[in-house]
Amino acid sequence: MKEFDVENWNRQAQYNFFKTYQDPFFNITANLEVSKLYKYCKQNKLSFSLSCLYVALKCANEITEFKLRIKNDKVYVFETVNIGSTVLNDDLTFSFCDFEFHKTMQAFDANGKIVLEKHKNGIVFNAQEDQLGIIHCSTIPWVSFTGFKHARNGNEGLQGIPKVVFGKMFKENEIQKIPFSVEVHHALMDGYHVGLLYEKMQKFINELV
């Protein structure tokens, strides 16, 4: 990571305004159309859940604001961020697994399956709270939610790590959709940037062949 030039940032005023908020995070939840992604995964024997992670991570890495983090009251930008996701255990508790970014969905899928296989051999509850170059992800496969609120430990505003959540897939007019929640630090980005993430994700999915 390298220090980000806040002084010449066009959002400097917004950054200074929101960075001292007690709760500087805002959340947007919307549905993604995933019929093409689901079909693509079936045709290419890819994990649908890992592919959802890949689409979110790939598109987030194309947006500078999703790679900004705060450390010691300074803003830093990562060249690439990874994603850490909850993984359901057999006893219905959960653990965390980290998935490195790969340029293709196939490579991400292959690496992700290795990570999950290693996880099965020794479950460790590891929240990786010291990592900044990461996006936190959860999956709630039981509910097609329309909103989401995260548990927070009180000092996360000093870091600004984005949190995303995928919900239960459902059909609407024969189109498969999935709810997707995005929660981000308002000092580091605005609604425009979250909207851009949704736009990029939907465009990537729509162009799958």
Secondary structure as UniProt FT lines:
FT   STRAND          2..3
FT   TURN            7..8
FT   TURN            10..11
FT   HELIX           12..18
FT   TURN            19..20
FT   STRAND          25..33
FT   HELIX           35..44
FT   HELIX           48..60
FT   TURN            61..62
FT   HELIX           64..67
FT   STRAND          68..71
FT   TURN            72..73
FT   STRAND          74..77
FT   STRAND          82..88
FT   TURN            90..91
FT   STRAND          94..99
FT   HELIX           105..120
FT   TURN            129..130
FT   STRAND          134..139
FT   TURN            141..142
FT   HELIX           156..158
FT   STRAND          163..166
FT   STRAND          170..172
FT   TURN            173..174
FT   STRAND          175..185
FT   TURN            186..188
FT   HELIX           191..206
//
